[in-house]
Amino acid sequence: MKVIICGAGQVGWQIARHLSGERNDVTVVDSNADLVRRATDTLDVQGIAGFASYPDVLDRAGARDAEMIIAATHSDEVNMVTCQVAHSVFGINRKIARLRSQSYLDAIYSDLYRRDHMPIDVVISPEKEVAAAALQRLSAPASFDTEVFMDGMAHLLGITIEEDCPIIHTPLRQLTDLFSTLRAVVVGVRRDGTLFAPEAKDQLFVGDDCYIFTHRDDIARTMEIFGKKTSKQERVVLVGGGNVGLTVAQALENDPRRIRTKVIEKNRKCAERAAEGLERTIVLNGDGLDAALLAEAGIARADAMLAITDDDKTNMLACVRAKAEGCPYVIALINDPTLVPLMTPLGIDAYINPRATTVSSILRHIRHGRVRAVYSIGDAEAEVIEAEVLSTSPIAGKMVAEIDFPEGVLIGMLRKGGKVVRPLGKTRIDEGDVIAVFALAEDVPQVELLLQVSIDFF
C-alpha cells in the first residue's frame, strides 16, 4: 500500500516507522529538509522536502497513485488544505488529519464541515487524546499506565514493583498455581531500561515496570497481588487550564462520582476561559509551582494531582512539589521521552506521553484487516494489538502452546463470544475470537502475518 505522511516530526516519524516496517510504500513530506533526511536515513522510506499542501509537492510524493495520506504537520491549516488538495486534485481515498485548534474541532464535530467541503475521513485531536489518557490514568491511580481493550472488559495496567509486593522473586509460571482463578497475565517487563516479553521462568524484582493484562472484574485483586492499594479519587487538582486541562475538568464535572476539582492556570486569559467553561470547578490564576497557591488549592488533602501544562519541566517540578506537600498520587504530561527515566527517581507516579497517545490513535484508524485497537507502549518500543482471528489466520484452530510466536510476543487476553478469558497453553483459538497480543516493535510484522491482518487497510 502506498502512503504519504505529511510532517516528519516525532508523530510522523513514528507512523512512518510502523508502516515502512510492514513493507508499505511510504513517502514522508516536510518543509524541513533535515527532518526529511533523518527519516530517509533511519527508515525505509522516500522523502520529499517541501510544503505538504502544495499540489506539485504532493505530485512529486506520488499522490496520483497513493491510497492514503496522513497530514500530521504542526499546522492545522496546512493539514486541512493538504487533505483538500489530496481529495480534489488527486482523488486519494483515505485522508487523516491531526487538528489541535478547538475552534476547528467544534466546527467539524458539529457537522459544519461536511465531506464535500472539507474531505477529512478521520480527525485526530492530540488534546482530546491526552485528556482521555489523563482520565484513564485517574481511573487506576496505582498504575503508571493503563489502557482498555475488548470493549472495556480487559485492561492493560502498568505497575511498578516495589518492596512490599508479595510476589517478588516468584517465577511467573507459579502465579497460575497460586492464584488459579485470577484472570491476569504479565506480558511485558521493563528492567534497567530494557523492555522485554517475560518467559514463564522469569521472576519479578523491585524496580521492574510490568505491563499486566487483567479482566475488568479482577483489577482490584490484581493490584493487591502486585502490592498496590486502590483508593477513591474524590479531590483532584489540575495544574494547567489550557485545552487539555479544560477538557479533563469538564469530564470530571460530569463524572457521576462527583469529584471535586480545582484548576491552577498561570495565564490569566486561559484561566478566565477555563472559569467560563466550568460550572462547579474552582479556577485559580497563578503559578502551579507556588507552594502557597498549591496550599490554597488544597493539595495536601487532594487524592491526585495532574500537571498538564505545555512545559515538561514545569509539570515535573509541580509533581515533585505536590508530593512534598502530601499529595499521594501525581501525574505529569511529558512530551520529551528522554525525561521518562527521571519519573521514578523523582517520585512521579504516572506520566502521559502525547506523542504515544496520538500515534496510537492514528494507528487504530489505519491498521489492517480486522484490527480493532492498537496501543503504543513507551517510546514506540512495543505495541498491544487487538484483532479478530480470521479463518485464513495460521493460528485459527490451534492451541496457544502450538503457535510459534516470536520471543517478543505474548497473548494477553482472549475473547470467545461474550466471555473474556486468560489464555492458557491448552486454550484453542478459533475463527471469530478476539485476541489481544503484546509484541515488541520488531515482532509486529510477524504478528500481523500470524493474524492475517495485513490484507486490507480500510
Sequence and secondary structure as in RCSB ss.txt:
>XXXX:A:sequence
MKVIICGAGQVGWQIARHLSGERNDVTVVDSNADLVRRATDTLDVQGIAGFASYPDVLDRAGARDAEMIIAATHS
DEVNMVTCQVAHSVFGINRKIARLRSQSYLDAIYSDLYRRDHMPIDVVISPEKEVAAAALQRLSAPASFDTEVFM
DGMAHLLGITIEEDCPIIHTPLRQLTDLFSTLRAVVVGVRRDGTLFAPEAKDQLFVGDDCYIFTHRDDIARTMEI
FGKKTSKQERVVLVGGGNVGLTVAQALENDPRRIRTKVIEKNRKCAERAAEGLERTIVLNGDGLDAALLAEAGIA
RADAMLAITDDDKTNMLACVRAKAEGCPYVIALINDPTLVPLMTPLGIDAYINPRATTVSSILRHIRHGRVRAVY
SIGDAEAEVIEAEVLSTSPIAGKMVAEIDFPEGVLIGMLRKGGKVVRPLGKTRIDEGDVIAVFALAEDVPQVELL
LQVSIDFF
>XXXX:A:secstr
 EEEEE  SHHHHHHHHHHHHTT EEEEEES HHHHHHHHHHSS EEEES TT HHHHHHTTGGG SEEEE SS 
HHHHHHHHHHHHHTT  SEEEEE   HHHHHHHHTT S TTTS  SEEE HHHHHHHHHHHHHHSTT SEEEEET
TTTEEEEEEE  TT TTTT  THHHHHHTTT  EEEEEEEETTEEE   TT    TT EEEEEEEGGGHHHHHHH
TT       EEEEE  SHHHHHHHHHHHH TT  EEEEEESSHHHHHHHHHH SS EEEES TT HHHHHHTTGG
G SEEEE SS HHHHHHHHHHHHHTT S EEEE   GGGGGGTTTTT  EEE HHHHHHHHHHHHH  TTEEEEE
EETTTTEEEEEEE  TTSTTTTEEGGG    TTEEEEEEEETTEEE   TT EE TT EEEEEEEGGGHHHHHHH
HT  S   
